[in-house]
Amino acid sequence: MDKTLLTTDFHFPGQTAVYHGKVRDVYTIDDDIMVMIATDRISAFDVILPKGIPYKGQVLNQIAETFLDATANIVPNWKLSSPDPMVTVGYKCEGFRVEMIIRGYLTGSAWREYQAGCRELCGVKLPDGMRENERFPEPIITPTTKADEGHDENISREEIIAQGIVSKEDYEVMERYTRALFAKGTEMAAAKGLILVDTKYEFGKRDGKVILIDEIHTPDSSRYFYADGYQERFEKGESQRQLSKEFVRQWLIDNGFMGKEGQQVPEMTDEFIASVTDRYVELYEHITGKSFVRTPEEHLTERIERNVVDCLNKIKG
C-alpha cells in the first residue's frame, strides 16, 4: 500500500475552487473558507520530485500549526482549525504576489550569489569580506515575486512599491510583521537549541487588514542550524549541521540535478526517502519539543475527507 499522499481530488460541500500547488492542495469553500492539505509531495529547484516522503505532510502541517498558534497574538493569521494532521482550515484572503524572505545568515542561494560576486540582493547592500554561514549584523529582507509556475524572481522593496504590486502602506505592515515573526521564531528555535537561519512568509488581505497566510517556520520554508557547534564550525569553514530542505537540494546537486533543462532527477531510493522522513521528523521534534506521533498511513484520503467535512459542518453551524 502506498504510504504517501501525492494527489487529492476532493469534492467538499460548498466547494467553489481548487488549486494544486507544488506541495499543498488548497480547496475553497463558499468563496470564503480555505482547506489547505499538506501532501507528501516534495519539490526542489521548483520541480516536484517523482516520489513522496512519508509523513512529510503531517510534519509540515503540525509545525505550521504550532507556530501559527504561537504567533497569533503578534500577527493576525488565517487559521481557524486543524481538523486533521495534514490539514489546516482558515479564512480565504486575497494573497499578495510577493513572498517575504528574511535572512539572518549568509547561506544557501544568497551565499551562492555572493560567492559569484553579487554585493546587492533585492536592493540590500551586502558588505565585502563575508563568509559562508556568517550572521548578518541584523536580518535582511529579500522579497521575491510569487510565480504560479517556474521560478520566483528576486525584487527590491522599491520595485514592489513602484510597480504597484503592493501599496507602500501594506508593504510596510508586511515588513513589520516579517521582522516580528522572525524574532519570535528565532526565540522559539533558540529555546530548543536551534538557530532559525532564514525563512519566508506570505501575506494576504481580508476585510482591509494584512493577514499572515500559508504555513510558517517549516523545513519547506525555513532553514535551521544546530546552535551547538555553530561557532566552531563557522570558524573552521566547515558545513553547518542543519535541519532544512537544503540537504535535499544538496543531494540533487551532488547527483547532477539543479532543475535545468535536460537534467534528470536522480533515483530516489527507499533508503534516501526514509532518511528524508527521518530528517523531517527530527526537525518536528526539535522545534516543537514534542514526540512525533505517526498517524496510520492507511486510508489517508477517507480520513481527511471525514475530518474536513466534520470541521466545515461545525464552522457553518
Beta strands, then each sheet from edge to edge (+ up, - down):
strand 1: 15-20
strand 2: 24-29
strand 3: 33-38
strand 4: 43-44
strand 5: 47-48
strand 6: 79-84
strand 7: 87-91
strand 8: 94-106
strand 9: 120-121
strand 10: 124-125
strand 11: 134-141
strand 12: 144-145
strand 13: 194-206
strand 14: 209-213
strand 15: 222-226
strand 16: 242-244
sheet 1: 1+ 2- 3+ 7- 6+
sheet 2: 4+ 5-
sheet 3: 11+ 8- 12+
sheet 4: 11+ 8- 13+ 14-
sheet 5: 11+ 8- 13+ 15- 16+
sheet 6: 9+ 10-
end
